[in-house]
Amino acid sequence: MSLQPCTIMQKCISYSAPRVAVRFKESEMALNGKIAVVTGAALGIGKAMTEILLQQGAKVALLDLNETAGESLKEALDKLYGQQRTLFFHCSVESEEQIKAAFQKTVEAFGGIDILCNNAGILNEAEWEKTISINLVGVIRGTYLALEHMSKLSGGRGGVIVNTASMAGLNPLPSCPVYTATKHGVVGFTRAMAAASTASGYGIRFNTLCPFLVQTDLFSCMWDRLGQFSHMAGEAKKHADKGVLNVSEVADGLLELVTDETKNGEALILYSNKKKYMTFSVLTQ
Ligand SMILES: NC(=O)c1ccc[n+]([C@@H]2O[C@H](COP(=O)([O-])OP(=O)(O)OC[C@H]3O[C@@H](n4cnc5c(N)ncnc54)[C@H](O)[C@@H]3O)[C@@H](O)[C@H]2O)c1
């Protein structure tokens, strides 16, 4: 089985137990020629996002704090897609300097940025200031630095920014108040940026992904990271009983937000086996 991205791509869909190979002709790949950056790309949801973007023809810069996982993923992807399709940068979204350098090197190597996935995030109620710093400040920082390369007002081509929020960005998760606050912040920031982009002519669409629980390390470890709210783990586990998403379902949601040019300022809610767009009420005086 050749996975070289020359004429035909293979996509492994892992929604249900048997992995099914589906063939995509190059002409059917939605993101041919596009350049994407994914933060938190080495593991979990970010890894699945990276894979779907590559399968659809994009070049992808992977940014992650975890150097070992990032380098080993890059090595595996090189074998599937060739060395020229990806870059890996050891980078924390808490560092302005590191993100700036990673974006700059991406632009120098690939020729621009069309898609940014601000995905890196943690859940740790005990380390609540760090949670705000990564989940909310990191998304704002990544967005503002990307504008310098993507906005049509600063010579960019425009594009799309998708921020990974959570169902906790729309509904409070009482066992995780700070995680809830950061994800509400991400949804609000993204919606405001979408409106600012339309009003100012950035040429960039902004959307959020709001998944329920997803089978990743963050999910497996969350029960030990509730800090002073650990007595409420049972409440959070009730959500898990309703079904846990597979990372590929979140990646499919990302692809929809990236490719559907009618979507701007949207929050796509992903449940296990279903999805819907959030309807926001408009406040009037
Ligand atoms: N897993 C879930 O149940 C769930 C549900 C809804 C939303 N989310 C959100 O999805 C995103 C990804 O989470 P996940 O479940 O894949 O988690 P994960 O822990 O499996 O992966 C997170 C990745 O982000 C990286 N990372 C952490 N801090 C970083 C930093 N400062 N700079 C750069 N990279 C960093 C990690 O090294 C890791 O590779 C997060 O924003 C999370 O809040 C997760």
The ligand as an SDF file (V2000), in Angstrom:
LIG
                    3D

 44 48  0  0  0  0  0  0  0  0999 V2000
  -10.0070   15.2810   25.4830 N   0  0  0  0  0  0  0  0  0  0  0  0
  -11.1600   15.8920   25.7210 C   0  0  0  0  0  0  0  0  0  0  0  0
  -12.0770   15.3200   26.3540 O   0  0  0  0  0  0  0  0  0  0  0  0
  -11.3950   17.2760   25.1940 C   0  0  0  0  0  0  0  0  0  0  0  0
  -12.7260   17.7060   25.0530 C   0  0  0  0  0  0  0  0  0  0  0  0
  -12.9640   18.9880   24.5700 C   0  0  0  0  0  0  0  0  0  0  0  0
  -11.9070   19.8080   24.2260 C   0  0  0  0  0  0  0  0  0  0  0  0
  -10.6190   19.3690   24.3780 N   0  0  0  0  0  0  0  0  0  0  0  0
   -9.5520   20.2880   24.0280 C   0  0  0  0  0  0  0  0  0  0  0  0
   -8.8330   19.7460   22.9350 O   0  0  0  0  0  0  0  0  0  0  0  0
   -7.4940   20.2510   22.9410 C   0  0  0  0  0  0  0  0  0  0  0  0
   -6.5250   19.1020   22.7990 C   0  0  0  0  0  0  0  0  0  0  0  0
   -6.6840   18.2610   23.9280 O   0  0  0  0  0  0  0  0  0  0  0  0
   -6.3710   16.6950   23.9030 P   0  0  0  0  0  0  0  0  0  0  0  0
   -7.5180   16.0340   24.5360 O   0  0  0  0  0  0  0  0  0  0  0  0
   -5.9190   16.2760   22.5670 O   0  0  0  0  0  0  0  0  0  0  0  0
   -5.1730   16.6770   24.9550 O   0  0  0  0  0  0  0  0  0  0  0  0
   -3.8300   15.8180   24.9790 P   0  0  0  0  0  0  0  0  0  0  0  0
   -3.3000   16.0040   26.3500 O   0  0  0  0  0  0  0  0  0  0  0  0
   -4.0710   14.4640   24.4640 O   0  0  0  0  0  0  0  0  0  0  0  0
   -2.9020   16.5840   23.9290 O   0  0  0  0  0  0  0  0  0  0  0  0
   -2.5610   17.9260   24.1330 C   0  0  0  0  0  0  0  0  0  0  0  0
   -1.3080   18.2550   23.3380 C   0  0  0  0  0  0  0  0  0  0  0  0
   -1.0020   19.6190   23.6080 O   0  0  0  0  0  0  0  0  0  0  0  0
    0.3830   19.7180   23.9680 C   0  0  0  0  0  0  0  0  0  0  0  0
    0.5860   20.8690   24.8460 N   0  0  0  0  0  0  0  0  0  0  0  0
    0.2370   21.0010   26.1540 C   0  0  0  0  0  0  0  0  0  0  0  0
    0.6470   22.1880   26.6110 N   0  0  0  0  0  0  0  0  0  0  0  0
    1.2480   22.8270   25.5820 C   0  0  0  0  0  0  0  0  0  0  0  0
    1.8660   24.0870   25.4290 C   0  0  0  0  0  0  0  0  0  0  0  0
    1.9840   24.9330   26.4570 N   0  0  0  0  0  0  0  0  0  0  0  0
    2.3580   24.4130   24.2200 N   0  0  0  0  0  0  0  0  0  0  0  0
    2.2770   23.5730   23.1730 C   0  0  0  0  0  0  0  0  0  0  0  0
    1.7270   22.3590   23.2650 N   0  0  0  0  0  0  0  0  0  0  0  0
    1.2110   21.9890   24.4480 C   0  0  0  0  0  0  0  0  0  0  0  0
    0.7070   18.3910   24.6460 C   0  0  0  0  0  0  0  0  0  0  0  0
    2.1060   18.1390   24.6490 O   0  0  0  0  0  0  0  0  0  0  0  0
   -0.1020   17.4170   23.7860 C   0  0  0  0  0  0  0  0  0  0  0  0
    0.6300   17.0080   22.6620 O   0  0  0  0  0  0  0  0  0  0  0  0
   -7.3550   21.0370   24.2440 C   0  0  0  0  0  0  0  0  0  0  0  0
   -7.5130   22.4120   23.9830 O   0  0  0  0  0  0  0  0  0  0  0  0
   -8.5070   20.5230   25.0870 C   0  0  0  0  0  0  0  0  0  0  0  0
   -8.9090   21.4480   26.0580 O   0  0  0  0  0  0  0  0  0  0  0  0
  -10.3520   18.1080   24.8370 C   0  0  0  0  0  0  0  0  0  0  0  0
  1  2  1  0
  2  3  2  0
  2  4  1  0
  4  5  1  0
  4 44  2  0
  5  6  2  0
  6  7  1  0
  7  8  2  0
  8  9  1  0
  8 44  1  0
  9 10  1  0
  9 42  1  0
 10 11  1  0
 11 12  1  0
 11 40  1  0
 12 13  1  0
 13 14  1  0
 14 15  2  0
 14 16  1  0
 14 17  1  0
 17 18  1  0
 18 19  2  0
 18 20  1  0
 18 21  1  0
 21 22  1  0
 22 23  1  0
 23 24  1  0
 23 38  1  0
 24 25  1  0
 25 26  1  0
 25 36  1  0
 26 27  1  0
 26 35  1  0
 27 28  2  0
 28 29  1  0
 29 30  1  0
 29 35  2  0
 30 31  1  0
 30 32  2  0
 32 33  1  0
 33 34  2  0
 34 35  1  0
 36 37  1  0
 36 38  1  0
 38 39  1  0
 40 41  1  0
 40 42  1  0
 42 43  1  0
M  CHG  2   8   1  16  -1
M  END
$$$$
